[in-house]
Amino acid sequence: MNFFIADTHFFHADLLGQNDFAPRPFASVAAMNAALVQAWADRVDDNDVVYHLGDIAMNPEAMPSDAAVLALLATLPGRIVFIKGNHDYQARFKFMRANDPGWHGQAKFAFHSVGTIIKDDHTQFILSHYPMMLGITHQTLNLHGHIHHSMVPWAENLNVGVDAPERAWLPDLAWGSPLSAAEVHQLYRAKQTWLAQHKN
């Protein structure tokens, strides 16, 4: 099964507590990291693939070491396909590639600098960190992250980030959970309805 998430921002102390950007209701980075790891483990089987759409980990004061980030990611079940975010960098990807822990006889990690495309239920998912303006599309959705507390005003653009406002349409979803493909389709329908009801 495929899952999708973005903007985990592991180790990012500046997001803790109340803020106008991406409030995280935790007293410590350790508690936030543990909640993200638990939410992932509760949904993802080791045979699943998780598409992480950028901004894995950061801390503006003292960036977490590549070894610390790798050690955390290695505990997460499933294969992880990374799309580079603005807070990710190629040197970290190179380190992770060189120290890949393996997954069922192949690499646990895969990397894309800009994005990739997969298909699900006759729908094309364009996966990117930044939202893309697609214009008129049919059976094409852009799954993205980056903007945290904001929502692009087109139904075809779905923010799958940890802090995305679209997650409010999945009230039973635990904070920090990767989204299944079925939930992506559910969010698309919910966003279509919401935008139709809120036209100016």
Stockholm file with secondary structure:
# STOCKHOLM 1.0

chainA/1-200         MNFFIADTHFFHADLLGQNDFAPRPFASVAAMNAALVQAWADRVDDNDVVYHLGDIAMNPEAMPSDAAVLALLATLPGRIVFIKGNHDYQARFKFMRANDPGWHGQAKFAFHSVGTIIKDDHTQFILSHYPMMLGITHQTLNLHGHIHHSMVPWAENLNVGVDAPERAWLPDLAWGSPLSAAEVHQLYRAKQTWLAQHKN
#=GR chainA/1-200 SS CEEEEBCCCBTCGGGBBSCSSCCBCCSSHHHHHHHHHHHHHHHCCTTCEEEECSCCBCCSSSCCCHHHHHHHHHTSSSEEEEECCTTCCHHHHHHHHHTCCCBTTBCSEEEESSEEEEEETTEEEEEESSCCCCCSCSSEEEEECSCTTCCCSSTTEEECBTTCGGGGGCTTSCTTCCEEHHHHHHHHHHHHHHHHHTCC
#=GC SS_cons         CEEEEBCCCBTCGGGBBSCSSCCBCCSSHHHHHHHHHHHHHHHCCTTCEEEECSCCBCCSSSCCCHHHHHHHHHTSSSEEEEECCTTCCHHHHHHHHHTCCCBTTBCSEEEESSEEEEEETTEEEEEESSCCCCCSCSSEEEEECSCTTCCCSSTTEEECBTTCGGGGGCTTSCTTCCEEHHHHHHHHHHHHHHHHHTCC
//
